[in-house]
Amino acid sequence: MKLNLKRPIAFFDLETTGTDIGKDRIVEIAIVKISPDGQVTTLPSTPGKENRVLVNPGVPIPLEASLVHGVYDDDVKNAPRFEELAPKLFKFLFDCDLGGFNSNRFDIPLLAEEFLRAGIDFSVEGRSLVDVQVVFHLMEQRTLKAAYKFYCNKSLDDAHEALPDALATLEVFEAMLDRYKDVEVDDGKGNLYKPVVNNMEAIHKLSERKKKADFAGHIVFNEKDQPMFNFGKYKNMTVEEVLQRDSGYFSWMMNADFPLYTKKVLKEIKESLRQV
């Protein structure tokens, strides 16, 4: 099916030194740009590396990462640094919507971080961000009714009644523990783990989710949709309350080793509070 586009969209994928958005670096980038007229454009390959655009991260690539994506230190030793590629990439992506798989949670935040390190404010404001993983999960429902059918091969006829739902949830959970007890999963970023183990503390950690204000999750939103800190001595306190109580905390964060995007978000929050 031909995409119905009003402007170009760039589907891209990154290979990196790891999964820490604030610290890890890009070692390979692939972009497929589709124009409204159907024209498809990709980035020129690195010389001597057919169909691959490699990036020298400036730091050693951990072996565990290389074993996943196949990019080793020798492969990138003569490749350009990201700051050398940044102006060309910025131009290539100008006025493009962005698409990927799990891109809203990883690829776009990391790309934005790399641009900021290179001195380019890569804004996603006004762009449509198409995360194919989100669409996949939406269309392949993750509801209790769907889970009950998938894991237990039973129909949940009394869905949304409290007791049947609770009993079905327990049955699904037990079936999950049995189904996945020996299953090791690659999360797509080089991490091999068992997502469902018969340990409630592990399941608790797996289940934790918070709405993030910044990509790294250092600033999240509370139930009142107020930004609050998600770490350190002021964890679970609103940014507004902390800045009023400890005026030096903002300066400390801006000068500490936090992701640039976290600092950008914090600065924007502070400026918005001044306008209230």
Residue pairs with C-beta under 8 A, 6 or more apart in sequence:
2 38
3 9
3 34
5 34
5 35
5 36
6 36
7 36
7 95
7 96
7 97
8 33
8 34
8 35
8 36
8 95
8 96
8 97
9 33
9 34
9 96
9 97
9 98
9 99
9 128
9 130
10 31
10 32
10 33
10 34
10 92
10 93
10 96
10 97
10 98
10 99
11 31
11 32
11 33
11 34
11 98
11 99
11 100
11 130
12 29
12 30
12 31
12 32
12 98
12 99
12 100
12 103
12 107
12 111
13 29
13 30
13 100
13 101
13 107
14 26
14 28
14 29
14 106
14 107
14 110
14 111
15 26
15 27
15 28
15 29
15 69
15 71
16 24
16 25
16 26
16 27
16 57
16 65
16 69
16 110
16 189
17 24
17 25
17 27
17 57
17 59
17 61
17 62
17 65
18 24
18 62
18 65
18 189
18 190
19 106
19 189
19 190
19 191
21 106
21 109
21 110
21 113
21 215
21 216
21 259
21 261
22 113
22 216
22 257
22 258
22 259
22 260
22 261
22 262
23 259
24 110
25 55
25 57
25 58
25 59
25 82
25 114
26 55
26 57
26 82
26 110
26 111
26 114
27 54
27 55
27 57
27 61
27 65
27 69
27 71
27 76
28 52
28 53
28 54
28 55
28 69
28 71
29 43
29 53
29 55
29 85
29 89
29 111
30 42
30 43
30 52
30 53
31 42
31 43
31 53
31 89
31 92
31 93
32 40
32 41
32 42
33 40
33 41
33 42
33 92
33 93
33 96
34 40
35 41
43 53
43 89
43 92
44 53
45 51
45 52
45 53
46 52
46 53
46 54
46 79
46 80
49 75
49 79
54 71
54 75
54 76
54 79
55 76
55 79
55 80
55 81
55 82
55 85
56 76
56 77
56 78
56 79
56 80
56 81
57 76
57 82
58 81
60 73
61 71
61 72
61 73
61 76
64 190
65 71
65 190
66 72
66 73
67 190
68 186
68 189
68 190
69 190
82 114
82 117
82 118
83 117
83 118
83 119
86 114
86 115
86 118
86 119
86 120
87 120
89 115
90 115
90 120
90 122
93 122
96 127
97 127
97 128
97 129
97 130
98 108
98 124
98 127
98 128
98 129
98 130
99 129
99 130
99 131
99 132
100 107
100 108
100 130
100 131
100 132
101 131
101 132
101 133
101 188
102 131
102 133
102 188
103 129
103 130
103 131
103 132
103 133
104 129
104 131
104 134
105 131
105 215
106 189
108 124
108 129
109 215
109 216
109 261
111 122
112 122
112 124
112 215
112 261
113 215
113 259
113 260
113 261
115 121
115 122
116 122
116 260
116 261
116 264
117 260
140 146
144 156
144 159
144 165
144 168
144 169
144 172
145 155
145 156
145 159
147 172
148 154
148 155
148 156
148 168
148 171
148 172
149 155
149 156
151 171
151 172
151 175
151 176
151 179
152 168
152 171
152 172
152 175
154 168
154 171
156 164
156 165
156 168
157 164
158 164
158 165
159 165
176 196
177 196
177 197
177 198
179 196
180 194
180 195
180 196
180 197
181 196
181 197
181 198
183 194
184 192
184 193
184 194
185 192
185 193
185 194
185 195
186 192
187 193
195 206
196 203
196 206
197 203
210 217
210 220
210 221
210 230
211 220
211 221
212 219
212 220
212 221
212 230
213 219
213 220
213 221
213 227
213 265
213 269
214 259
214 261
214 262
214 264
214 265
214 266
215 259
215 261
215 262
216 258
216 259
216 261
216 262
217 230
218 229
218 230
218 231
218 258
218 259
218 262
219 227
219 228
219 229
219 230
219 239
219 262
219 265
219 266
219 269
220 227
220 228
220 230
221 227
221 228
222 228
222 236
222 238
226 238
226 239
226 240
227 238
227 239
227 240
227 269
228 236
228 237
228 238
228 239
229 235
229 236
229 237
229 239
229 242
230 236
234 242
234 246
234 249
239 266
239 269
239 270
239 273
240 273
242 249
243 249
243 250
243 270
243 273
250 266
250 270
253 262
253 263
253 266
254 263
254 266
254 267
